[in-house]
């Protein structure tokens, strides 16, 4: 009996360049291993693009949400959700066009813990994430989703660095030839 280590690969995406690298890596792994690809974007209420509710206060200091303000917030939220849903659909279509069994999901929550929960629920064997490589105060203030995931994921984790360079087709061919020569 042959053990295939990665049957379901979860990739976390957003609109960043490192996310694109993580997606490409997950897509190639899924194709090579005939694994299912689960593409996930977490709707994070702390994301700078996330709309914030607008409140007004009456003289009695009680919280009042005006109907117009609530409707504007709901429209902004729907636009926010739609933006990332279209990104997910685009990535899903790209994976399917490459012959990969793919699906996508867009839960709400804190990215690190939500991605770990999705990985557990989906029985993912590998999670692929990009690292923005924040350091110092930026990591303290913004947190590090990749750091959280490497500590709490219920499966193996592959972290794609923003500094990883892409390999040209010629270099990939040379690597493959050299690998085959070393094995043979």
Helices and strands as residue ranges (DSSP letters): E 8-12, H 17-33, E 36-40, E 56-57, E 63-64, H 67-97, E 102-105, H 111-121, E 126-131, H 136-142, H 145-152, E 156-161, H 169-183
